[in-house]
Amino acid sequence: MTQPMKRGKLAQLAGCNPETIRYYEKIRLLHEPDRTESGHRVYSRDDQRRLKFILRSRELGFSIEGLRGLLKLVDADDYTCGEVLDVTTRHIADIKSKISDLKKLERTLLDMSSQCAGGQVPHCPIINIMSE
């Protein structure tokens, strides 16, 4: 068994800020940690693995609610690869939709900016278009 660690050490090992750990505890993505007799929070290697899972999932764009769904599967310890694939496939569809929306936004901004010559003129066509 490895030694329990305090929040600062856990944050260092996971590559995050201690406040991030506090936040994930507050919204109940991380379990309530054990405490020493003096009341200090201590974390285990399992806590470290769970935090890394949370951080990596967030890096991959999973929302807090999407992450809750994944953790619910993991915590039940009764998930199938197919269930995880379903969650991942839905997430991929959401990402594709966001990419499509961002491409539309880019085209709109490029069109607007092409109508502006820049320089020192007092009126900007970009502002005019955005005000319509």
C-alpha positions in Angstrom: 0.0 0.0 0.0 1.3 3.4 -0.9 1.4 6.4 1.4 -1.7 8.7 1.3 -0.9 12.1 0.0 -2.2 15.6 0.7 -4.0 17.8 -1.9 -0.8 19.7 -2.9 1.0 16.5 -3.7 -2.0 15.1 -5.6 -2.2 18.3 -7.6 1.5 18.1 -8.4 1.3 14.5 -9.5 -1.8 15.1 -11.6 -0.5 18.3 -13.1 -3.3 20.6 -11.9 -4.0 23.3 -9.4 -5.1 22.3 -5.9 -8.2 24.4 -6.5 -9.1 22.2 -9.4 -9.2 19.2 -6.9 -11.3 21.2 -4.5 -13.8 22.1 -7.3 -14.1 18.5 -8.5 -14.8 17.5 -4.9 -17.4 20.2 -4.5 -19.3 19.1 -7.6 -18.9 15.5 -6.5 -16.8 14.1 -9.4 -14.1 13.2 -6.9 -15.2 11.2 -3.8 -14.9 12.7 -0.4 -11.3 12.0 0.6 -10.2 10.3 3.8 -9.0 12.5 6.6 -6.2 12.1 9.1 -6.9 12.3 12.8 -6.1 16.0 12.7 -8.6 16.5 9.9 -6.3 16.9 6.9 -7.6 15.5 3.7 -5.5 12.6 2.3 -5.7 11.0 -1.1 -4.9 7.5 -2.3 -3.6 6.2 -5.6 -7.2 5.4 -6.6 -8.0 9.1 -6.0 -5.0 10.0 -8.2 -6.2 7.7 -11.0 -9.7 9.1 -10.8 -8.5 12.7 -11.0 -6.3 11.9 -14.0 -9.3 10.3 -15.7 -11.4 13.4 -15.0 -8.6 15.7 -16.2 -8.0 13.7 -19.4 -11.8 13.5 -20.1 -12.1 17.3 -19.8 -9.1 17.7 -22.1 -11.0 15.6 -24.6 -13.9 18.0 -24.4 -16.3 16.0 -22.3 -18.8 18.2 -20.5 -19.2 17.9 -16.7 -22.5 16.0 -17.4 -20.9 13.8 -20.0 -18.1 13.0 -17.5 -20.7 12.2 -14.9 -22.2 9.7 -17.3 -18.8 8.1 -17.8 -18.0 8.0 -14.1 -21.4 6.5 -13.4 -20.5 3.6 -15.7 -17.1 3.3 -14.1 -18.4 3.5 -10.6 -21.0 0.8 -11.2 -18.2 -1.4 -12.3 -20.7 -3.1 -14.5 -20.1 -1.4 -17.9 -19.5 -2.8 -21.3 -17.2 -1.6 -23.9 -20.3 -1.0 -26.1 -21.7 1.4 -23.5 -18.5 3.4 -23.4 -18.4 3.4 -27.2 -21.9 4.8 -27.3 -21.0 7.6 -24.9 -17.8 8.3 -27.0 -19.7 8.2 -30.3 -22.3 10.7 -29.0 -19.4 12.9 -27.9 -17.8 12.7 -31.4 -21.1 13.8 -33.0 -21.3 16.8 -30.6 -17.7 17.7 -31.5 -18.5 17.5 -35.3 -21.5 19.7 -34.8 -19.4 22.3 -32.9 -16.8 22.2 -35.7 -19.5 22.8 -38.3 -20.8 25.7 -36.3 -17.3 27.1 -35.9 -16.7 26.8 -39.6 -19.9 28.8 -40.3 -18.7 31.4 -37.8 -15.3 31.6 -39.5 -16.9 32.1 -43.0 -19.2 34.9 -41.6 -16.3 36.7 -40.0 -14.1 36.3 -43.0 -16.8 37.7 -45.2 -17.3 40.6 -42.8 -13.6 41.3 -42.6 -13.2 41.2 -46.4 -15.5 44.3 -46.6 -13.2 46.3 -44.4 -10.1 48.0 -45.8 -8.7 48.8 -42.4 -6.8 52.0 -42.0 -7.8 55.2 -40.3 -11.3 55.7 -41.7 -13.9 56.8 -39.1 -16.5 54.2 -40.0 -15.9 50.5 -40.1 -18.1 48.2 -42.3 -17.6 45.4 -39.7 -19.4 47.5 -37.0 -22.1 48.4 -39.5 -22.7 44.8 -40.4 -22.8 43.7 -36.7 -25.3 46.6 -36.0 -27.8 45.4 -38.7 
